[in-house]
Amino acid sequence: MSVVAFPFPAPVEPRLRRIGRIVAVGALLCVAGAVLAVPLLWSSDEMLRHWIATQSPLGARPFTLNLSTRPAGALISLIGLVPVLYALLQLSMLFSRFARGEVFVTDNAWRIRRMGLALIANALISPLVQMLTTINLTRANQPGELVVMFGIEQSHVLSVLSGLALVAFATVMADAVRMWHENSEII
């Protein structure tokens, strides 16, 4: 097996720089949008009822919206968003480095690893967040109408698998960067 190593980093294409800037800014906009969406969702009866009917496991079951369930629901939602926000921030920082031409560096591998771990954490806490949300929305119901729902969905399994793939990819990338640096010192 022959290996060709270049002693100097290859120049980064303008296209990669442009993509890097777009993804970095897009990820930050997603962070801002997600953080702003939580209070908007929990402050609007219409949006909240639509979300509960279509996205929540409660569906058509009775629930209560009042001044105590709204802030608690928003807080639970924000706690559930923490791994996603962290992954998006790591994505933004990764692609910022790509935009600067820093592609094959060890720090990028660690950012990819952190994104993978955040996806795994998100998949693990999502059922708990779902359960706390259903309890919160039904705790003020009539006696006997408290709903506790806990479920693992296909998206949770896919998130864990994606996270594991990113962790594995990051490990391979870190080894490749290390070998590239070792080879570049020999030449």
CYANA upper distance limits for C-alpha pairs under 8 A (distance plus 0.5 A):
  5 ALA  CA    180 TRP  CA      7.38
  5 ALA  CA    183 ASN  CA      6.77
  5 ALA  CA    184 SER  CA      6.86
  6 PHE  CA     10 ALA  CA      8.23
  6 PHE  CA    184 SER  CA      6.90
  7 PRO  CA    183 ASN  CA      8.40
  7 PRO  CA    184 SER  CA      5.10
  7 PRO  CA    185 GLU  CA      7.90
  7 PRO  CA    187 ILE  CA      7.18
  8 PHE  CA    184 SER  CA      8.14
 11 PRO  CA    101 GLY  CA      7.97
 12 VAL  CA     16 LEU  CA      7.15
 12 VAL  CA     17 ARG  CA      7.67
 12 VAL  CA    101 GLY  CA      6.00
 13 GLU  CA     17 ARG  CA      7.11
 14 PRO  CA     18 ARG  CA      6.65
 15 ARG  CA     19 ILE  CA      6.61
 16 LEU  CA     20 GLY  CA      6.37
 16 LEU  CA     98 PHE  CA      7.43
 16 LEU  CA     99 ALA  CA      7.10
 17 ARG  CA     21 ARG  CA      6.78
 17 ARG  CA     98 PHE  CA      6.73
 17 ARG  CA     99 ALA  CA      4.38
 17 ARG  CA    100 ARG  CA      7.21
 17 ARG  CA    101 GLY  CA      7.35
 18 ARG  CA     22 ILE  CA      6.73
 18 ARG  CA     99 ALA  CA      7.09
 19 ILE  CA     23 VAL  CA      6.55
 19 ILE  CA     95 PHE  CA      8.41
 19 ILE  CA     99 ALA  CA      7.82
 20 GLY  CA     24 ALA  CA      6.47
 20 GLY  CA     95 PHE  CA      4.98
 20 GLY  CA     96 SER  CA      6.28
 20 GLY  CA     97 ARG  CA      8.07
 20 GLY  CA     98 PHE  CA      5.86
 20 GLY  CA     99 ALA  CA      4.97
 21 ARG  CA     25 VAL  CA      6.59
 21 ARG  CA     95 PHE  CA      7.19
 21 ARG  CA     96 SER  CA      6.61
 21 ARG  CA     99 ALA  CA      6.10
 22 ILE  CA     26 GLY  CA      6.37
 23 VAL  CA     27 ALA  CA      6.42
 23 VAL  CA     91 LEU  CA      8.37
 23 VAL  CA     92 SER  CA      7.09
 23 VAL  CA     95 PHE  CA      6.77
 24 ALA  CA     28 LEU  CA      6.99
 24 ALA  CA     91 LEU  CA      7.33
 24 ALA  CA     92 SER  CA      4.39
 24 ALA  CA     93 MET  CA      7.10
 24 ALA  CA     94 LEU  CA      8.09
 24 ALA  CA     95 PHE  CA      5.73
 24 ALA  CA     96 SER  CA      6.06
 25 VAL  CA     29 LEU  CA      6.71
 25 VAL  CA     92 SER  CA      7.26
 26 GLY  CA     30 CYS  CA      6.70
 26 GLY  CA     92 SER  CA      8.27
 27 ALA  CA     31 VAL  CA      6.83
 27 ALA  CA     88 LEU  CA      5.96
 27 ALA  CA     89 LEU  CA      7.33
 27 ALA  CA     91 LEU  CA      7.22
 27 ALA  CA     92 SER  CA      5.92
 28 LEU  CA     32 ALA  CA      6.80
 28 LEU  CA     88 LEU  CA      7.55
 28 LEU  CA     89 LEU  CA      7.21
 28 LEU  CA     92 SER  CA      6.95
 29 LEU  CA     33 GLY  CA      6.47
 30 CYS  CA     34 ALA  CA      6.47
 30 CYS  CA     88 LEU  CA      8.06
 31 VAL  CA     35 VAL  CA      6.71
 31 VAL  CA     85 LEU  CA      6.25
 31 VAL  CA     88 LEU  CA      7.15
 31 VAL  CA     89 LEU  CA      8.01
 32 ALA  CA     36 LEU  CA      6.60
 33 GLY  CA     37 ALA  CA      6.36
 34 ALA  CA     38 VAL  CA      7.10
 34 ALA  CA     81 LEU  CA      8.41
 35 VAL  CA     39 PRO  CA      8.21
 35 VAL  CA     78 LEU  CA      7.89
 36 LEU  CA     40 LEU  CA      7.02
 37 ALA  CA     41 LEU  CA      6.35
 38 VAL  CA     42 TRP  CA      6.75
 38 VAL  CA     74 ALA  CA      6.45
 38 VAL  CA     77 SER  CA      7.28
 38 VAL  CA     78 LEU  CA      7.46
 39 PRO  CA     43 SER  CA      6.43
 39 PRO  CA     74 ALA  CA      6.72
 40 LEU  CA     44 SER  CA      6.85
 41 LEU  CA     47 MET  CA      6.43
 41 LEU  CA     48 LEU  CA      6.25
 42 TRP  CA     47 MET  CA      8.48
 42 TRP  CA     48 LEU  CA      6.69
 42 TRP  CA     70 ARG  CA      6.14
 42 TRP  CA     71 PRO  CA      7.99
 42 TRP  CA     73 GLY  CA      7.52
 42 TRP  CA     74 ALA  CA      6.51
 43 SER  CA     48 LEU  CA      8.36
 43 SER  CA     70 ARG  CA      7.59
 44 SER  CA     48 LEU  CA      6.49
 45 ASP  CA     49 ARG  CA      6.47
 46 GLU  CA     50 HIS  CA      6.68
 47 MET  CA     51 TRP  CA      6.55
 48 LEU  CA     52 ILE  CA      6.55
 49 ARG  CA     53 ALA  CA      6.56
 50 HIS  CA     54 THR  CA      6.60
 51 TRP  CA     55 GLN  CA      5.70
 51 TRP  CA     56 SER  CA      6.94
 52 ILE  CA     56 SER  CA      5.03
 52 ILE  CA     57 PRO  CA      7.91
 52 ILE  CA     58 LEU  CA      6.90
 52 ILE  CA     59 GLY  CA      6.44
 53 ALA  CA     58 LEU  CA      7.56
 53 ALA  CA     59 GLY  CA      4.92
 53 ALA  CA     60 ALA  CA      6.72
 54 THR  CA     59 GLY  CA      7.03
 55 GLN  CA     59 GLY  CA      8.18
 56 SER  CA    130 GLN  CA      8.47
 57 PRO  CA    134 THR  CA      8.25
 57 PRO  CA    149 MET  CA      7.78
 58 LEU  CA     62 PRO  CA      8.32
 58 LEU  CA    134 THR  CA      7.29
 58 LEU  CA    147 VAL  CA      8.48
 62 PRO  CA    138 THR  CA      7.69
 62 PRO  CA    141 ASN  CA      7.87
 62 PRO  CA    145 GLU  CA      8.00
 63 PHE  CA    137 LEU  CA      5.83
 63 PHE  CA    138 THR  CA      5.32
 63 PHE  CA    140 ALA  CA      8.25
 63 PHE  CA    141 ASN  CA      6.78
 64 THR  CA     69 THR  CA      8.05
 64 THR  CA    137 LEU  CA      6.10
 64 THR  CA    138 THR  CA      6.43
 64 THR  CA    139 ARG  CA      8.25
 64 THR  CA    140 ALA  CA      6.47
 64 THR  CA    141 ASN  CA      6.53
 65 LEU  CA     69 THR  CA      6.35
 65 LEU  CA     70 ARG  CA      7.10
 65 LEU  CA    137 LEU  CA      7.21
 66 ASN  CA     70 ARG  CA      6.77
 67 LEU  CA     71 PRO  CA      7.61
 68 SER  CA     72 ALA  CA      6.91
 69 THR  CA     73 GLY  CA      6.27
 69 THR  CA    136 ASN  CA      6.44
 69 THR  CA    137 LEU  CA      6.65
 70 ARG  CA     74 ALA  CA      6.67
 71 PRO  CA     75 LEU  CA      6.61
 72 ALA  CA     76 ILE  CA      6.63
 72 ALA  CA    136 ASN  CA      7.59
 73 GLY  CA     77 SER  CA      6.58
 73 GLY  CA    133 THR  CA      6.67
 73 GLY  CA    136 ASN  CA      7.14
 73 GLY  CA    137 LEU  CA      8.14
 74 ALA  CA     78 LEU  CA      6.64
 75 LEU  CA     79 ILE  CA      6.68
 76 ILE  CA     80 GLY  CA      6.72
 76 ILE  CA    129 VAL  CA      6.95
 76 ILE  CA    132 LEU  CA      7.68
 76 ILE  CA    133 THR  CA      7.27
 77 SER  CA     81 LEU  CA      6.75
 77 SER  CA    129 VAL  CA      7.71
 77 SER  CA    133 THR  CA      8.40
 78 LEU  CA     82 VAL  CA      6.96
 79 ILE  CA    129 VAL  CA      8.40
 80 GLY  CA    122 ASN  CA      7.77
 80 GLY  CA    125 ILE  CA      7.35
 80 GLY  CA    126 SER  CA      6.97
 80 GLY  CA    129 VAL  CA      6.40
 81 LEU  CA     85 LEU  CA      6.51
 81 LEU  CA    122 ASN  CA      8.35
 82 VAL  CA     86 TYR  CA      6.59
 83 PRO  CA     87 ALA  CA      6.61
 83 PRO  CA    118 ALA  CA      5.47
 83 PRO  CA    119 LEU  CA      7.32
 83 PRO  CA    121 ALA  CA      6.89
 83 PRO  CA    122 ASN  CA      5.89
 84 VAL  CA     88 LEU  CA      6.67
 84 VAL  CA    118 ALA  CA      7.21
 84 VAL  CA    119 LEU  CA      7.54
 84 VAL  CA    122 ASN  CA      7.15
 85 LEU  CA     89 LEU  CA      6.66
 86 TYR  CA     90 GLN  CA      6.73
 86 TYR  CA    115 MET  CA      8.05
 86 TYR  CA    118 ALA  CA      7.32
 87 ALA  CA     91 LEU  CA      6.61
 87 ALA  CA    114 ARG  CA      7.63
 87 ALA  CA    115 MET  CA      5.15
 87 ALA  CA    116 GLY  CA      8.31
 87 ALA  CA    118 ALA  CA      6.18
 87 ALA  CA    119 LEU  CA      7.67
 88 LEU  CA     92 SER  CA      6.63
 88 LEU  CA    115 MET  CA      8.28
 89 LEU  CA     93 MET  CA      6.73
 90 GLN  CA     94 LEU  CA      6.53
 90 GLN  CA    111 ARG  CA      6.30
 90 GLN  CA    112 ILE  CA      8.04
 90 GLN  CA    114 ARG  CA      7.75
 90 GLN  CA    115 MET  CA      6.82
 91 LEU  CA     95 PHE  CA      6.69
 91 LEU  CA    111 ARG  CA      7.97
 91 LEU  CA    112 ILE  CA      8.19
 91 LEU  CA    115 MET  CA      7.68
 92 SER  CA     96 SER  CA      6.54
 93 MET  CA     97 ARG  CA      6.85
 93 MET  CA    111 ARG  CA      8.49
 94 LEU  CA     98 PHE  CA      6.97
 94 LEU  CA    108 ASN  CA      6.47
 94 LEU  CA    111 ARG  CA      6.97
 94 LEU  CA    112 ILE  CA      8.22
 95 PHE  CA     99 ALA  CA      6.60
 96 SER  CA    100 ARG  CA      6.88
 97 ARG  CA    101 GLY  CA      6.85
 97 ARG  CA    102 GLU  CA      5.61
 97 ARG  CA    103 VAL  CA      7.30
 97 ARG  CA    108 ASN  CA      8.39
 98 PHE  CA    102 GLU  CA      5.70
 98 PHE  CA    103 VAL  CA      5.77
103 VAL  CA    108 ASN  CA      7.73
104 PHE  CA    108 ASN  CA      7.70
104 PHE  CA    177 VAL  CA      6.51
105 VAL  CA    109 ALA  CA      7.59
105 VAL  CA    174 ALA  CA      8.26
105 VAL  CA    177 VAL  CA      6.66
106 THR  CA    110 TRP  CA      7.04
106 THR  CA    173 MET  CA      8.19
106 THR  CA    174 ALA  CA      5.90
106 THR  CA    177 VAL  CA      6.74
106 THR  CA    178 ARG  CA      8.09
107 ASP  CA    111 ARG  CA      6.75
108 ASN  CA    112 ILE  CA      6.75
109 ALA  CA    113 ARG  CA      6.71
109 ALA  CA    169 PHE  CA      8.47
109 ALA  CA    170 ALA  CA      5.07
109 ALA  CA    171 THR  CA      7.48
109 ALA  CA    173 MET  CA      6.27
109 ALA  CA    174 ALA  CA      5.94
110 TRP  CA    114 ARG  CA      6.64
110 TRP  CA    170 ALA  CA      6.95
110 TRP  CA    174 ALA  CA      8.20
111 ARG  CA    115 MET  CA      6.74
112 ILE  CA    116 GLY  CA      6.81
112 ILE  CA    166 LEU  CA      6.69
112 ILE  CA    167 VAL  CA      7.42
112 ILE  CA    169 PHE  CA      8.32
112 ILE  CA    170 ALA  CA      6.11
113 ARG  CA    117 LEU  CA      6.75
113 ARG  CA    166 LEU  CA      6.50
113 ARG  CA    167 VAL  CA      5.06
113 ARG  CA    168 ALA  CA      8.33
113 ARG  CA    169 PHE  CA      8.33
113 ARG  CA    170 ALA  CA      5.75
113 ARG  CA    171 THR  CA      8.10
114 ARG  CA    118 ALA  CA      6.54
114 ARG  CA    167 VAL  CA      8.18
115 MET  CA    119 LEU  CA      6.78
115 MET  CA    163 GLY  CA      7.67
115 MET  CA    166 LEU  CA      7.75
116 GLY  CA    120 ILE  CA      6.87
116 GLY  CA    162 SER  CA      7.45
116 GLY  CA    163 GLY  CA      4.21
116 GLY  CA    164 LEU  CA      6.66
116 GLY  CA    165 ALA  CA      7.81
116 GLY  CA    166 LEU  CA      5.36
116 GLY  CA    167 VAL  CA      5.84
117 LEU  CA    121 ALA  CA      6.60
117 LEU  CA    163 GLY  CA      6.37
117 LEU  CA    164 LEU  CA      8.06
117 LEU  CA    167 VAL  CA      7.54
118 ALA  CA    122 ASN  CA      6.50
118 ALA  CA    163 GLY  CA      7.85
119 LEU  CA    123 ALA  CA      6.76
119 LEU  CA    159 SER  CA      6.22
119 LEU  CA    160 VAL  CA      6.89
119 LEU  CA    162 SER  CA      7.80
119 LEU  CA    163 GLY  CA      5.59
120 ILE  CA    124 LEU  CA      6.76
120 ILE  CA    159 SER  CA      6.74
120 ILE  CA    160 VAL  CA      5.15
120 ILE  CA    161 LEU  CA      8.43
120 ILE  CA    163 GLY  CA      5.82
120 ILE  CA    164 LEU  CA      7.90
121 ALA  CA    125 ILE  CA      6.69
122 ASN  CA    126 SER  CA      6.35
122 ASN  CA    159 SER  CA      8.25
123 ALA  CA    127 PRO  CA      8.07
123 ALA  CA    155 SER  CA      8.43
123 ALA  CA    156 HIS  CA      5.18
123 ALA  CA    157 VAL  CA      7.68
123 ALA  CA    159 SER  CA      6.37
123 ALA  CA    160 VAL  CA      6.60
124 LEU  CA    128 LEU  CA      8.24
124 LEU  CA    156 HIS  CA      7.98
125 ILE  CA    129 VAL  CA      6.63
126 SER  CA    130 GLN  CA      6.55
126 SER  CA    156 HIS  CA      8.10
127 PRO  CA    131 MET  CA      6.64
127 PRO  CA    150 PHE  CA      6.23
127 PRO  CA    151 GLY  CA      6.25
127 PRO  CA    152 ILE  CA      6.69
128 LEU  CA    132 LEU  CA      6.66
128 LEU  CA    150 PHE  CA      7.48
129 VAL  CA    133 THR  CA      6.54
130 GLN  CA    134 THR  CA      6.82
130 GLN  CA    149 MET  CA      7.64
130 GLN  CA    150 PHE  CA      7.19
130 GLN  CA    151 GLY  CA      8.46
131 MET  CA    135 ILE  CA      6.73
131 MET  CA    148 VAL  CA      6.41
131 MET  CA    149 MET  CA      5.57
131 MET  CA    150 PHE  CA      5.68
132 LEU  CA    136 ASN  CA      6.49
132 LEU  CA    148 VAL  CA      8.34
133 THR  CA    137 LEU  CA      6.64
134 THR  CA    138 THR  CA      6.66
134 THR  CA    147 VAL  CA      6.63
134 THR  CA    148 VAL  CA      6.46
134 THR  CA    149 MET  CA      6.91
135 ILE  CA    139 ARG  CA      6.15
135 ILE  CA    146 LEU  CA      7.16
135 ILE  CA    147 VAL  CA      6.35
135 ILE  CA    148 VAL  CA      6.03
135 ILE  CA    149 MET  CA      8.37
136 ASN  CA    140 ALA  CA      8.44
138 THR  CA    145 GLU  CA      7.36
138 THR  CA    146 LEU  CA      5.53
138 THR  CA    147 VAL  CA      6.43
139 ARG  CA    146 LEU  CA      6.07
139 ARG  CA    147 VAL  CA      8.33
140 ALA  CA    146 LEU  CA      8.43
141 ASN  CA    145 GLU  CA      6.29
141 ASN  CA    146 LEU  CA      6.94
142 GLN  CA    146 LEU  CA      8.21
152 ILE  CA    156 HIS  CA      6.88
152 ILE  CA    157 VAL  CA      8.28
153 GLU  CA    157 VAL  CA      7.35
154 GLN  CA    158 LEU  CA      6.73
155 SER  CA    159 SER  CA      6.46
156 HIS  CA    160 VAL  CA      6.79
157 VAL  CA    161 LEU  CA      6.74
158 LEU  CA    162 SER  CA      6.46
159 SER  CA    163 GLY  CA      6.48
160 VAL  CA    164 LEU  CA      6.63
161 LEU  CA    165 ALA  CA      6.63
162 SER  CA    166 LEU  CA      6.72
163 GLY  CA    167 VAL  CA      6.73
164 LEU  CA    168 ALA  CA      6.66
165 ALA  CA    169 PHE  CA      6.51
166 LEU  CA    170 ALA  CA      6.47
167 VAL  CA    171 THR  CA      6.79
168 ALA  CA    172 VAL  CA      6.85
169 PHE  CA    173 MET  CA      6.54
170 ALA  CA    174 ALA  CA      6.53
171 THR  CA    175 ASP  CA      6.81
172 VAL  CA    176 ALA  CA      6.62
173 MET  CA    177 VAL  CA      6.58
174 ALA  CA    178 ARG  CA      6.66
175 ASP  CA    179 MET  CA      6.63
176 ALA  CA    180 TRP  CA      6.47
177 VAL  CA    181 HIS  CA      6.69
178 ARG  CA    182 GLU  CA      6.75
179 MET  CA    183 ASN  CA      6.52
180 TRP  CA    184 SER  CA      6.55
181 HIS  CA    185 GLU  CA      6.83
182 GLU  CA    186 ILE  CA      7.17
183 ASN  CA    187 ILE  CA      7.20
